[in-house]
């Protein structure tokens, strides 16, 4: 007699409510039953990552540590940073990394948006983005993020992190499908 499958166990490498909200927004699109545990783990990078590579490295460290500490089915790392981009401008970037039990990685990013020059200069001088927002505009919100301030509330950080996570899960899903396809074709009659 078949019973219900146990819920998929997700471990988020952060206790930040915005990051939790992003996972809660995306998870139902992938699993009918899931549970989330949030654990405080180090990113291993600066408080304000200053490149795509550093931001991804922080997300990867969080995903691996969260999965390892909890023995979850999937570890999730979400990280935002600032990175150089076209036309000599600096951009806010958001990356997600998902790690499964077999250590396969899914990676995904969200759209980036430019920082005003005065804000970028303050970040490059050593301020974290939230502090630079407060100094520059008199306001900052770690929950809604720089995108909410710079778009005047038209977008928020949960949206960007959710998009990055969606992309990472689709990447991992494709890799897992590819490995299943390879395994099936290698045992299929006449398969090579």
C-alpha positions as CSV (number, residue, x, y, z in Angstrom):
1,X,0.0,0.0,0.0
2,X,1.5,3.3,-1.1
3,X,1.5,6.2,1.3
4,X,2.3,9.8,0.9
5,X,5.9,10.6,0.1
6,X,7.7,12.4,2.9
7,X,8.1,16.1,2.3
8,X,11.2,17.3,0.6
9,X,13.6,18.8,3.1
10,X,15.0,22.2,2.2
11,X,17.8,24.0,4.1
12,X,18.3,27.7,3.5
13,X,21.7,29.0,4.5
14,X,20.3,32.1,6.1
15,X,17.8,33.2,8.7
16,X,17.0,36.4,6.8
17,X,13.2,36.8,6.4
18,X,13.5,38.1,2.9
19,X,15.5,35.0,1.8
20,X,13.0,32.7,3.5
21,X,10.1,34.5,1.7
22,X,11.8,33.9,-1.6
23,X,12.1,30.2,-1.0
24,X,8.5,30.0,0.2
25,X,7.4,31.7,-3.0
26,X,9.3,29.3,-5.3
27,X,9.2,25.9,-3.5
28,X,5.5,25.1,-4.2
29,X,6.3,25.2,-8.0
30,X,8.7,22.3,-7.6
31,X,7.4,20.1,-4.8
32,X,3.8,19.3,-3.6
33,X,5.1,18.7,-0.1
34,X,8.2,20.4,1.4
35,X,9.6,21.7,4.7
36,X,12.1,24.5,5.2
37,X,14.7,25.0,7.9
38,X,16.7,28.2,8.0
39,X,20.2,28.0,9.4
40,X,22.7,30.7,10.0
41,X,25.9,29.8,8.2
42,X,28.8,31.8,7.0
43,X,29.1,32.9,3.3
44,X,32.9,32.9,3.4
45,X,32.9,36.2,1.4
46,X,32.8,39.9,2.3
47,X,29.7,41.3,3.8
48,X,29.4,43.2,0.5
49,X,30.5,41.0,-2.3
50,X,32.0,43.0,-5.2
51,X,31.8,40.7,-8.2
52,X,29.6,38.0,-9.7
53,X,32.2,35.4,-8.8
54,X,32.3,36.5,-5.1
55,X,28.5,36.6,-4.9
56,X,28.2,33.1,-6.4
57,X,30.9,31.8,-4.1
58,X,29.0,33.1,-1.1
59,X,25.7,31.5,-2.3
60,X,27.6,28.2,-2.9
61,X,29.2,28.2,0.6
62,X,25.8,28.9,2.2
63,X,24.1,26.1,0.2
64,X,26.7,23.5,1.0
65,X,26.9,24.4,4.7
66,X,23.1,24.5,5.1
67,X,22.7,21.0,3.5
68,X,25.6,19.6,5.4
69,X,24.4,20.9,8.8
70,X,20.8,19.7,8.4
71,X,21.2,16.6,6.1
72,X,18.4,18.2,4.0
73,X,17.6,16.9,0.5
74,X,18.6,20.3,-0.9
75,X,20.8,23.2,0.4
76,X,20.0,26.6,-0.8
77,X,22.2,29.7,-0.8
78,X,21.0,33.1,-1.8
79,X,23.4,36.0,-2.1
80,X,23.2,39.6,-3.4
81,X,26.2,41.7,-4.3
82,X,27.5,44.4,-6.5
83,X,29.4,43.8,-9.7
84,X,30.9,45.7,-12.6
85,X,29.1,45.7,-15.8
86,X,28.5,47.4,-19.2
87,X,29.4,51.0,-19.8
88,X,31.7,51.2,-16.7
89,X,28.7,51.0,-14.4
90,X,28.2,48.9,-11.2
91,X,25.1,46.7,-10.8
92,X,23.3,45.0,-8.0
93,X,23.3,41.2,-8.6
94,X,21.4,38.4,-7.0
95,X,22.5,34.7,-7.3
96,X,21.2,31.4,-6.0
97,X,22.9,28.1,-5.7
98,X,21.1,24.8,-4.9
99,X,23.0,21.7,-3.9
100,X,21.5,18.2,-3.8
101,X,22.6,15.1,-1.9
102,X,24.8,14.0,-4.8
103,X,26.5,17.4,-4.8
104,X,25.0,18.4,-8.1
105,X,24.8,22.2,-8.3
106,X,22.1,24.4,-9.8
107,X,22.9,28.0,-10.3
108,X,20.7,30.9,-11.2
109,X,20.7,34.7,-11.3
110,X,18.2,37.4,-11.5
111,X,18.3,40.5,-13.7
112,X,20.8,43.1,-12.6
113,X,20.1,46.8,-12.2
114,X,22.5,49.8,-12.2
115,X,23.5,51.7,-9.2
116,X,23.6,55.5,-9.3
117,X,27.3,56.6,-9.5
118,X,27.3,58.2,-6.1
119,X,25.9,55.1,-4.5
120,X,28.4,52.8,-6.3
121,X,31.3,55.1,-5.2
122,X,30.2,54.7,-1.5
123,X,30.0,50.9,-1.8
124,X,33.5,50.8,-3.5
125,X,34.8,53.0,-0.7
126,X,33.8,50.3,1.8
127,X,30.2,50.8,2.8
128,X,27.8,48.0,2.5
129,X,24.9,48.7,0.2
130,X,22.3,49.2,3.0
131,X,24.5,51.8,4.7
132,X,25.3,53.5,1.4
133,X,21.6,53.7,0.6
134,X,20.9,55.3,4.0
135,X,23.8,57.8,3.5
136,X,22.8,58.6,-0.1
137,X,19.0,58.6,0.1
138,X,18.2,58.7,3.8
139,X,16.5,55.3,3.6
140,X,17.4,51.7,3.4
141,X,15.5,48.5,3.9
142,X,17.3,45.1,4.3
143,X,13.9,43.4,3.6
144,X,12.9,45.2,0.4
145,X,16.4,45.9,-0.7
146,X,18.1,48.4,-2.9
147,X,15.9,47.5,-5.8
148,X,12.8,48.7,-3.9
149,X,14.5,52.0,-3.1
150,X,15.8,52.5,-6.6
151,X,12.6,51.5,-8.4
152,X,10.5,53.4,-5.9
153,X,8.7,50.3,-4.8
154,X,8.0,48.8,-8.2
155,X,10.2,45.8,-7.4
156,X,11.5,44.3,-4.2
157,X,14.3,42.0,-3.1
158,X,12.1,39.0,-2.6
159,X,11.2,39.1,-6.3
160,X,14.8,39.1,-7.4
161,X,15.9,36.3,-5.0
162,X,12.9,34.2,-6.1
163,X,13.8,34.6,-9.7
164,X,17.4,33.6,-9.0
165,X,16.2,30.6,-7.1
166,X,13.7,29.6,-9.8
167,X,16.6,29.7,-12.3
168,X,18.9,27.6,-10.0
169,X,16.2,25.0,-9.4
170,X,15.4,24.7,-13.2
171,X,19.2,24.3,-13.8
172,X,19.4,21.5,-11.2
173,X,16.2,19.9,-12.5
174,X,17.6,19.8,-16.0
175,X,20.9,18.3,-14.8
176,X,19.0,15.6,-12.8
177,X,16.8,14.9,-15.9
178,X,19.9,14.6,-18.0
179,X,21.4,12.1,-15.7
180,X,18.2,10.1,-15.6
181,X,18.0,10.2,-19.3
182,X,21.6,8.9,-19.7
183,X,21.0,6.1,-17.1
184,X,17.8,5.1,-18.9
185,X,19.3,5.1,-22.4
186,X,22.3,3.1,-21.3
187,X,20.0,0.2,-20.1
188,X,17.4,0.5,-22.9
189,X,17.3,-2.4,-25.4
190,X,19.7,-1.5,-28.2
191,X,20.9,1.6,-26.3
192,X,24.5,2.6,-26.5
